Amino acid sequence: MTEIGLPSGVRACLFDLDGVLTPTARVHAAAWKEVFDEFLRRREGPDCRPFDPVTDYDAHVDGRPRAEGVRAFLASRDIELPEGEEDDPPDAETVHGLGNRKNLLVVEKIRTQGVRPYPGSVRYLEAVRDAGLRTACVSSSANARAVLVSAGIEPLVDVRIDGLVGRERGLRGKPQPDTFLAAAHDLGVAPEQAAVFEDALVGVDAGRAGRFGYVVGVDRVGQAEELRRHGADTVVTDLSELVGVTA
């Protein structure tokens, strides 16, 4: 292992954004809760079972493209909605309408509150680049660039594969490995030469499915064993734990 906690053959690091580089997973979870709770109250009344920002978020929406997250959560409640169109207004009761409402809330929270990165993640990004490795941000979010800029870490990222790029290229979202594979390709490395860093179970699934050289699970919510079961080679609570790690 190198002094950044990775096998010596790794030449690039592919980082998920929300929950790995920045604490914006909490922003997304809060926005999903607001949207789904409002929808459930309209549909089922005030006694409806609300969206849980931990268990429902982790199981159904974390790491997934927006529309897929809507479908997965609604399916967990035996609810079906029309798909609608990608540009549906945010008050439309369609899959895309709910997703667009959530996106508006996230954009507003980023604009008004700003984003601060995890200090340990900044330290690790700097260590990785000092070691000569290339870096990518791989996120299902359409707002990834805005988050990177707000957090002040965009200069530390060589390649960005986000929800917008995924849509343009027709890439399948996590747990499929397409977005990570695209990032490795853009960085000029083979999958076995890249390490994946993920806090979402579907993201770890994607890293394992893509046969990447190393998969690091980042446990921010107490799911270390689940991350290992899904295929993480190691699990940390903060990326700074990897700095100075050698065999």
C-alpha positions in Angstrom: 0.0 0.0 0.0 1.1 3.6 -0.7 1.2 6.4 1.8 -2.3 7.4 0.6 -3.7 4.0 1.6 -4.1 2.6 -1.9 -2.5 -0.3 -3.9 0.7 0.8 -5.7 -0.9 0.1 -9.1 -3.6 2.8 -8.6 -3.1 5.8 -10.9 -6.4 7.7 -10.4 -9.0 8.4 -7.8 -12.7 8.6 -8.6 -14.7 10.3 -5.9 -18.4 10.5 -5.3 -19.4 14.0 -4.3 -22.2 14.1 -1.8 -21.1 12.5 1.5 -17.6 11.8 0.3 -16.1 15.2 -0.6 -18.9 17.5 0.8 -21.6 17.1 3.4 -24.3 17.8 0.8 -25.9 14.4 1.3 -27.7 16.0 4.2 -28.9 18.8 1.9 -30.2 16.3 -0.6 -31.9 14.2 2.1 -33.6 17.2 3.5 -34.8 18.3 0.1 -36.1 14.8 -0.7 -37.9 14.7 2.7 -39.7 18.0 2.0 -40.8 16.9 -1.5 -41.9 13.4 -0.6 -43.6 14.4 2.7 -45.6 17.0 0.9 -46.6 14.5 -1.8 -47.5 11.8 0.7 -49.7 14.2 2.7 -51.6 15.2 -0.4 -52.1 11.6 -1.4 -52.6 9.8 1.9 -53.6 12.5 4.4 -51.9 13.9 7.5 -51.4 10.4 9.0 -49.2 9.2 6.2 -45.8 7.6 7.0 -43.2 10.3 6.2 -40.0 9.9 4.3 -37.1 8.9 6.6 -34.1 11.0 5.7 -31.8 8.2 6.9 -33.3 4.8 6.1 -35.4 5.8 3.1 -32.6 8.0 1.7 -29.9 5.3 2.0 -32.1 2.5 0.6 -33.8 4.3 -2.3 -32.3 7.6 -3.4 -28.7 7.9 -2.2 -26.3 7.8 -5.2 -29.0 7.3 -7.8 -30.0 9.6 -10.7 -32.9 11.8 -9.6 -35.7 10.1 -11.5 -34.5 6.7 -10.5 -34.6 7.8 -6.9 -38.2 8.9 -7.3 -39.2 5.6 -8.8 -37.4 3.6 -6.2 -38.9 5.4 -3.2 -42.4 5.4 -4.7 -42.1 1.7 -5.5 -41.2 1.1 -1.8 -44.6 2.6 -0.9 -46.5 0.7 -3.8 -47.1 4.0 -5.6 -46.9 4.5 -9.3 -46.9 7.9 -11.1 -46.7 8.8 -14.8 -43.2 9.4 -15.9 -43.9 12.8 -17.4 -41.2 14.7 -19.3 -37.8 15.9 -18.1 -38.9 19.5 -18.2 -42.1 18.9 -16.2 -42.9 21.8 -13.9 -42.1 21.2 -10.2 -45.7 21.0 -9.2 -46.5 18.2 -11.7 -47.4 14.9 -10.0 -45.1 12.9 -12.2 -41.8 11.2 -11.6 -39.9 14.1 -13.3 -42.1 16.7 -11.6 -41.2 15.5 -8.2 -37.5 15.2 -9.1 -37.5 18.8 -10.5 -39.1 20.1 -7.3 -36.4 18.5 -5.3 -33.7 19.9 -7.6 -35.1 23.5 -7.1 -34.9 23.0 -3.3 -31.3 21.8 -3.5 -30.2 24.6 -5.8 -31.8 27.2 -3.5 -30.1 25.6 -0.4 -26.7 25.7 -2.1 -27.2 29.3 -3.2 -28.3 30.6 0.2 -26.2 28.4 2.5 -23.1 27.6 0.5 -21.1 24.4 0.8 -18.1 23.6 2.9 -16.1 20.5 2.0 -15.0 17.9 4.6 -11.6 19.1 5.8 -10.3 15.6 5.7 -11.4 15.1 2.1 -9.5 18.3 1.1 -6.4 17.0 2.8 -6.8 13.7 1.0 -7.4 15.3 -2.4 -4.2 17.4 -1.9 -2.2 14.3 -0.8 -3.5 12.3 -3.8 -2.5 15.1 -6.2 0.9 15.5 -4.5 1.5 11.8 -5.1 0.9 12.3 -8.8 -2.5 10.7 -9.2 -5.3 12.2 -11.2 -8.7 12.8 -9.8 -12.4 12.7 -10.9 -15.7 13.6 -9.3 -18.4 11.1 -10.2 -21.9 12.2 -9.1 -25.4 11.6 -10.2 -26.2 15.2 -9.3 -26.9 17.8 -12.0 -25.5 20.4 -9.6 -22.1 18.9 -9.0 -20.1 21.7 -10.6 -22.0 24.3 -8.5 -21.1 22.3 -5.3 -17.5 21.9 -6.3 -17.2 25.7 -7.0 -19.0 26.6 -3.8 -16.8 24.3 -1.8 -13.7 25.7 -3.4 -12.4 22.3 -4.5 -13.0 22.4 -8.3 -9.3 23.0 -9.0 -8.5 19.7 -7.3 -10.6 17.7 -9.7 -9.4 16.9 -13.2 -12.5 15.4 -14.6 -16.2 15.7 -13.7 -18.8 13.1 -14.7 -22.1 14.3 -13.2 -25.8 14.0 -14.0 -25.6 16.4 -16.9 -22.7 14.6 -18.5 -24.4 11.3 -17.9 -27.5 12.4 -19.7 -25.5 13.8 -22.6 -23.6 10.6 -23.1 -26.4 8.2 -22.3 -24.7 6.7 -19.3 -26.6 4.5 -16.9 -26.6 5.6 -13.3 -25.3 3.8 -10.3 -25.4 0.8 -9.4 -24.3 0.4 -13.0 -20.6 1.3 -13.4 -21.0 3.5 -16.5 -20.2 6.8 -14.9 -17.1 5.6 -13.1 -15.9 3.9 -16.3 -16.4 7.1 -18.2 -14.3 9.0 -15.6 -11.5 6.4 -15.9 -11.6 6.7 -19.7 -11.4 10.5 -19.6 -8.5 10.3 -17.2 -6.7 7.8 -19.5 -6.5 4.9 -17.0 -7.9 1.4 -17.1 -10.5 0.5 -14.4 -8.0 -1.7 -12.5 -5.7 1.4 -12.2 -8.4 3.5 -10.5 -9.8 3.6 -7.0 -13.5 4.4 -6.3 -14.5 6.3 -3.2 -18.2 6.0 -2.2 -20.5 6.4 0.7 -23.6 5.1 -1.1 -24.3 1.3 -1.2 -25.3 1.6 -4.9 -22.0 3.4 -5.5 -20.0 0.7 -4.0 -22.0 -1.8 -6.1 -20.9 0.3 -9.2 -17.3 0.2 -8.2 -17.3 -3.5 -7.7 -19.3 -4.1 -11.0 -16.7 -2.0 -12.9 -13.9 -4.2 -11.6 -11.9 -1.2 -10.3 -8.6 -1.7 -8.6 -9.8 -0.6 -5.2 -13.1 0.4 -3.6 -13.1 2.7 -0.5 -16.3 2.9 1.4 -16.9 6.1 3.3 -19.1 5.6 6.3 -20.7 8.8 7.5 -24.0 7.2 8.8 -23.0 4.0 10.6 -23.3 1.5 7.7 -19.7 0.1 7.6 -20.8 -3.5 7.5 -23.2 -2.9 4.7 -20.5 -1.1 2.7 -18.2 -4.1 3.2 -21.0 -6.5 2.2 -21.5 -4.6 -1.0 -17.9 -5.0 -1.9 -15.8 -2.2 -0.3 -12.2 -3.2 0.1 -11.8 -0.9 3.1 -14.1 1.4 5.0 -13.2 4.7 6.7 -15.2 7.4 8.4 -13.1 10.1 6.9 -10.7 10.2 4.0 -8.0 11.7 6.2 -7.6 8.2 7.8 -6.0 7.1 4.6 -3.2 9.7 4.7 0.1 8.1 5.8 -1.3 4.6 5.6 1.2 2.0 4.3 1.4 -1.7 4.4 
